[in-house]
Amino acid sequence: DFALSVSQVSGRILAHRLLGSDAVEIEPRLQVAGVVSSLLDGRTPREAGTRARTGCSIVGVERSGELTVEVGREFRFAPGDRVYFCGNREAIRRLQAMLPQGS
C-alpha cells in the first residue's frame, strides 16, 4: 500500500507524455505507466480486474486531452482512453503483458 499526491501523479503523467517512455519512475520502487487498450473499453475498473491480477492501481485516465485522477466505482473506460497505472516494476510488467499497447 502507498499514498501519492495528485500533484505528484500529475507531474509523472506529464513527464510520461512528454518523454514518450513506457513507464516513468516515481521513486526507486514505483512506476507510472500509461496504457491504451481496447480490452478496457466499456468496463469499470473493478470489471477490468487489473489491480487484482497485476497489483497495479489506477491513478488517472486521459480522455480527449483531459486528465481525470478521480476514477470512481461507476467510471467506465471509453475507446481511446489512456489509463495510467502505478505499481512496482514487476506489477507494471504484469500489466503490460495483460494489456499490450493497442490491443
ABEGO torsion letter per residue (X at the ends): XBBBBAAAAAAAAAAAAAAGBABBBABAABBBBBBBBAAABGBBAAAAGAAAAAGBBBAEBBBGGBBBABBBAABBBBBGBBBBBBBBAAAAAAAAAABBBGX
